[in-house]
Amino acid sequence: MGLFSKLFGSIDSIPEGGSAAQSGMLRTTREGGYDKRSVLAAIDALNEEAYELTLALAEKQEGKPYKLPRQGEPVSLEKVRAGGFAEEDVDSYIAKLQQNIDELRAQF
């Protein structure tokens, strides 16, 4: 095991039958892929929406008045010619985040 594998994990750390996104990693591609900044901005927006929904749900369960956060804008990701995040990983991870948000919204 090399130094970088020890620091950042290796491809062997991906669960068998799973994708890199399921293990919390987004791989970088040599050619193509999604722009890293747009991906990180989209993930941040989805995480923020999920967090706000979690807080509102906790207030609802405690019987306190709560404000349901407005639904976020649809995610738009820019593609690049080289050095982006792998589309498969990003699509899978964003779908998982969106599913979590949908499940939270269904509880209201």
PEDA-V265485 format. One record per pair of residues at least 12 apart in sequence whose C-alpha atoms are under 7 Angstrom apart, sorted by the first residue. I is the first residue (numbers start at 1). GAP is how many residues later the second one is. Records with the same first field share a line. If there is no record, write none. Layout:
BEGIN
I: GAP ; GAP
END
This chain:
BEGIN
20: 69
21: 68 ; 69 ; 71 ; 72
22: 71
26: 59 ; 60 ; 63 ; 64
27: 58 ; 59 ; 62
28: 55 ; 56 ; 57 ; 58
29: 53 ; 54 ; 55 ; 56 ; 57
30: 52 ; 53
31: 50 ; 51 ; 52
32: 47 ; 48 ; 49 ; 50 ; 51 ; 52
33: 46 ; 47 ; 49 ; 50 ; 51 ; 52 ; 53 ; 54
34: 43 ; 44 ; 45 ; 46 ; 50 ; 51 ; 52 ; 53
35: 43 ; 44 ; 45 ; 49 ; 50
36: 48 ; 49
38: 39 ; 40
39: 38
42: 33
43: 51
46: 51
49: 23
50: 51
52: 17
53: 15 ; 16 ; 51
56: 12
END
